[in-house]
């Protein structure tokens, strides 16, 4: 019989996430600048593309944080599950509020800014 092995190791996943963290901001900035220039606002497109590209380094940071917590608390513990759940839920809510704020401020939510009754 063959020993059971991981399909993807932690090292392989980490290498992939490092590559994504390097490529995504560059790609996001380039695509954002290109799309922005087609709409006559290249600097705004560049900023939005770079911001979207920061998902790569953010993903790497979350991966390292997850691994650090899991290494400390153990993979198969309820404490690990609840700790990661609380942290990632808080990060998700904070990012959702921040994106909503930026979208409203930049007028990206598709509304004219007037109240429905006006």
C-alpha positions in Angstrom: 0.0 0.0 0.0 1.0 3.5 -0.7 1.3 6.1 2.1 -1.2 8.9 2.1 0.2 12.2 1.0 -1.0 15.7 0.7 -2.1 16.7 -2.8 -0.8 20.2 -2.3 1.7 21.0 0.3 1.8 24.1 2.4 5.1 25.1 0.7 3.5 24.8 -2.7 0.5 26.9 -1.7 2.8 29.5 -0.1 4.9 29.7 -3.3 1.7 30.2 -5.4 0.4 32.9 -3.0 3.8 34.8 -3.2 3.7 34.7 -7.0 0.1 36.0 -6.9 1.1 38.7 -4.4 3.8 39.9 -6.8 1.8 39.7 -10.1 -1.7 40.9 -9.1 -0.8 44.5 -8.1 1.2 45.0 -11.3 -1.6 43.4 -13.4 -4.3 45.3 -11.6 -2.5 48.7 -12.1 -1.9 48.0 -15.8 -5.5 46.9 -16.5 -6.9 49.7 -14.4 -4.8 52.3 -16.2 -5.8 50.9 -19.6 -9.5 50.8 -18.7 -9.3 54.2 -17.1 -7.6 55.7 -20.2 -10.4 54.4 -22.4 -12.9 56.2 -20.2 -10.8 59.4 -20.0 -9.6 58.9 -16.4 -6.3 57.0 -16.4 -5.2 58.1 -12.9 -8.5 56.9 -11.4 -8.3 53.7 -13.3 -4.8 53.2 -12.2 -5.7 53.8 -8.5 -8.7 51.4 -8.7 -6.7 48.7 -10.5 -3.9 48.9 -8.0 -6.4 48.8 -5.2 -8.0 45.7 -6.7 -4.5 44.2 -7.2 -3.7 44.5 -3.5 -5.9 41.5 -3.1 -2.8 39.5 -3.9 -0.6 40.7 -1.0 -3.7 40.7 1.2 -4.3 37.1 0.4 -0.7 36.2 1.3 -1.0 38.1 4.6 -4.2 36.2 5.5 -2.6 32.9 4.5 0.4 33.5 6.8 -1.9 34.6 9.6 -4.0 31.5 9.2 -1.0 29.3 9.2 0.4 31.0 12.3 -2.8 30.6 14.2 -3.3 27.0 13.1 0.3 26.1 14.0 -0.2 27.6 17.5 -3.7 26.2 18.3 -3.6 23.0 16.3 -5.4 22.1 13.0 -8.2 19.9 14.5 -9.3 22.0 17.4 -12.5 23.9 18.0 -10.5 26.7 19.4 -8.6 27.1 16.1 -11.9 27.0 14.2 -13.6 29.7 16.3 -10.5 31.9 16.4 -10.1 31.9 12.6 -13.9 32.3 12.1 -14.0 35.4 14.4 -10.9 37.0 12.8 -11.9 36.4 9.2 -15.5 37.5 9.8 -14.2 40.7 11.4 -11.9 41.3 8.5 -14.7 40.6 6.0 -17.0 43.1 7.7 -14.3 45.7 7.9 -13.5 45.3 4.2 -17.1 45.4 3.3 -17.7 48.6 5.1 -14.5 50.2 3.7 -15.4 49.2 0.1 -18.9 50.5 0.5 -17.5 53.8 1.9 -15.1 54.2 -1.0 -17.7 53.2 -3.6 -20.2 55.8 -2.2 -17.4 58.5 -2.1 -16.3 57.8 -5.6 -19.8 57.5 -7.0 -19.3 53.8 -8.1 -22.5 52.4 -6.7 -24.6 53.5 -9.6 -26.8 56.0 -7.7 -27.0 59.7 -8.4 -26.5 60.6 -4.8 -30.1 61.9 -4.4 -32.5 60.4 -2.0 -35.4 58.4 -3.6 -38.0 60.8 -2.3 -36.4 64.0 -3.7 
